[in-house]
């Protein structure tokens, strides 16, 4: 399974902002849209990623206030990225290795979407559920004569 499979189900609504935006604006957008991350774009290129982790760190540093910080001053300037063709297992390893909860999906220099660790986990669970259902259906439909022969063979006879 690939990242493109997640994006196909998830849709392609993207929330981006400029690195020069005030952090307060970013926090407002994140709260209003109920999202945990914003992709930071500068002149059409990926400049960074802003997640609630960076926001909380900035607020703690400024004594509990959002203050006048810019997005650029608190964003992750080198976020993990993947392509639509990246396998889900690889994304999972990458995200776990860097404790990343969000990952921009880039096709060359074009932002295709953002996937979250939740999206990856849900995809893996859904795939396992499907496989379990298929295996259970296969076992339930097992031919009777094959199971009788296997039982007889197991008894030695």
N, C-alpha and C positions, 0 to 999 in steps of 0.2 A: 504494500500500500504506500502511496506517495502523498506528499504535501498537497498536490493538486486535488486529490480526493477530498481532503478536508476543506479546501477553499471552495470546491464545487457545492458542498453541503452548507457551508457557513455563509456563503454569499460574499460580496465584495465591497461592503461598506467600509470606508477608510476614514480615519480621523487623523489629520496631520496638522502641524503648526510650524511656524518659523522659529529658529533658534533665538531670535531677538524679541519674541513675545515675552511679556511679563509672566512669571511663574503663576501669579494669581489668576491670569486668564486661563492657563493650562489646567489649574485645579478646578476652576469653574466648569470648563468643558468636560473634564473627567467626571465630575459629580453629576452634571446635567445629563450626560449620555450614559452614565453608569458603566464606565469603562476603566480598566486598570492601566492602560498605556496609551501613549500618543507617539506617533512616528514624527520625528523632527526632520523636516525637509528644508534644504537651502538651495535655491535656484534650480529646482528640479532634481536634486541629488539627495540621497540619504545622508543626513548630518548626524543623526543620533536617535536615541530612544529615551523617552521619559516614562517611567513607571511610578506607581505609588511608592515604591522603595526609595527612589531618588527624591521624591517629593517629601516623604517623611523625614529623611535624613536632613534635607535642607531646612525643614521647619524646626527640627530639634536644634540644628546649628544656630538658628536665628532666634532662639529663646521662645519657641512656640508660635512664632508668627511667620506668615508667608513672606512678608516683607516686600522689598523691591527687586528681588533677584530676577534675573532673566532665565529663560529656559536653558540657554547655552551654558550658564554657570552651574547647572545641576544635572543636566542630562548625561546619559552614558554616550560618549562620543564614538564608541566602537562596539556597537551591539552585535551579538551573534546574528547571522542571517543564514537563510537557506534558499534554495530554489524550488520551484514547483515540482521538479523531478527528484528531489531529495526523498529518500525512503524514511518512513515514519520511525523505524527503529533507530536510524542515525540521528534524527531530530531529538528523539528521546534521550539518547546518550549525550548529545551536545547540551541540551537544556539541563540535564542532571549535573553534568560536569561543571557548568558555570552557574548553577542555581538560578537559571533564567526562567522567568515565568511567561515571557512574551518574546516572539521572534518575528522580525519582518521577513516577508517572503519576497525575494528579488528575482526578476528575470532580467539578467544582465544589469542594467541601471534603472529598470522600471519596477516600481513598487507594486506588487500584485496583491498584497494583503498582509495581515498579521495573524499568526496563530499563537494560541496560548497553551500552556501546559495542560489546562483543562481540555482543550480541543484534542490534543494528542492522547491524553488518557481516555477520553470518551471514545475516540476512534479505536483504540486498542481494545477496550472493553466490548464495544459493539462487535468488532471482528471476532473476538473470542466467544461471545454469545451466539453469533451466527454459526461458528464452527461447532460449538456444543450442540446446537439444535440439529445440525446436519448429521453429526455423529449419532445422536440419540435416534433420529429418524432412521438412519442406516441400521442401527442395532435392532430397532423395533421391527424393521422389515426384513430381518435376516431370514433367509430361506430355511424352512423347518427341517428338510432332509439334511442340510449341511450341519445344522446344530445337533441333530440326532447322531449323525455319523461321527462328529467330533466328540460327543459325549461317550459313545461306544468305544471310540479309540482311546479316550482318556481312561476308561475302565479296564483297558487292556484287551479289548476284544472284538 
